[in-house]
């Protein structure tokens, strides 16, 4: 029997068509640093990105309504609590109280019209 390493594991998030460019994101359950948490995937300029759903300023979830990560212009991801802005393609702070911080990226890819994420040393599959 072949045991997959964490970096070979691909966990499905959603159908590719569920992520509209600069539209709603999709949340998914993860374990981050041993704690239950969520990640989220968004599409920006036709590329899928995923991050841990935790603001760099204060460790709280970003979305103000489930899946609402973009601010009104669709150019930045925004923390609903204090207005920290992040660039969608890098997760780096672009303004607000996150000063020099960044969102924790999650490896994500598309294959066969599906979006998948890969665990790493810090972000692992959700505990059952």
Residue pairs with C-beta under 8 A, 6 or more apart in sequence:
6 118
6 119
6 120
6 121
6 124
7 118
7 119
7 120
9 118
9 119
9 125
10 109
10 111
10 116
10 117
10 118
11 28
11 116
11 117
11 118
11 119
11 125
12 114
12 115
12 116
13 26
13 28
13 41
13 50
13 108
13 114
13 115
13 116
13 117
14 26
14 41
14 114
14 115
15 113
15 114
15 115
16 48
16 110
16 113
16 114
16 115
17 113
18 26
18 115
19 25
19 26
19 41
19 42
19 43
19 48
19 115
20 43
21 43
21 44
21 45
21 46
22 42
22 43
22 44
22 70
22 74
22 75
23 42
23 43
23 70
24 67
24 68
24 69
25 40
25 41
25 42
25 63
25 67
25 68
25 69
25 70
26 40
26 41
26 67
26 115
27 38
27 39
27 40
27 53
27 63
27 66
27 67
28 38
28 39
28 40
28 41
28 117
29 36
29 37
29 38
29 39
29 126
30 37
30 38
30 39
30 52
30 106
30 119
30 123
30 124
30 125
30 126
31 37
31 123
31 124
31 125
31 126
31 127
32 52
32 54
32 104
32 122
32 123
32 124
33 122
36 126
36 127
37 52
37 53
37 54
38 52
38 53
38 61
39 50
39 51
39 52
39 53
39 106
39 117
39 123
40 50
40 51
40 53
40 62
40 63
40 67
40 69
41 48
41 49
41 50
41 106
41 108
41 115
41 117
42 48
42 49
42 50
42 69
42 70
42 77
42 88
43 49
44 88
44 89
45 88
45 89
47 89
48 108
48 109
48 110
48 115
49 88
49 89
49 91
49 105
49 108
50 105
50 106
50 107
50 108
50 117
51 77
51 91
51 103
51 104
51 105
51 106
52 103
52 104
52 105
52 106
52 123
53 61
53 62
53 63
54 60
54 61
54 62
54 103
54 104
55 61
55 62
55 79
55 81
55 82
55 84
55 98
55 103
56 84
56 86
56 93
56 98
56 101
56 102
56 103
57 79
57 82
57 84
57 96
57 97
57 98
57 99
57 101
58 81
58 82
60 79
60 81
62 69
62 77
62 78
62 79
62 80
62 103
63 69
63 80
64 80
68 80
69 77
69 78
70 76
70 77
70 78
70 88
71 77
71 78
71 85
75 88
76 85
76 86
76 87
76 88
76 94
76 95
77 85
77 86
77 87
77 88
77 91
77 103
78 84
78 85
78 86
79 85
79 86
79 96
79 98
82 96
82 97
83 96
83 97
84 93
84 95
84 96
84 97
84 98
84 101
85 93
85 94
85 95
85 96
85 98
86 92
86 93
86 94
86 98
86 102
86 103
87 94
90 102
91 102
91 103
91 104
91 105
92 102
93 99
93 100
93 101
93 102
104 122
104 123
106 117
106 118
106 120
106 123
107 117
107 118
107 120
108 115
108 116
108 117
108 118
109 115
109 116
109 118
110 116
119 125
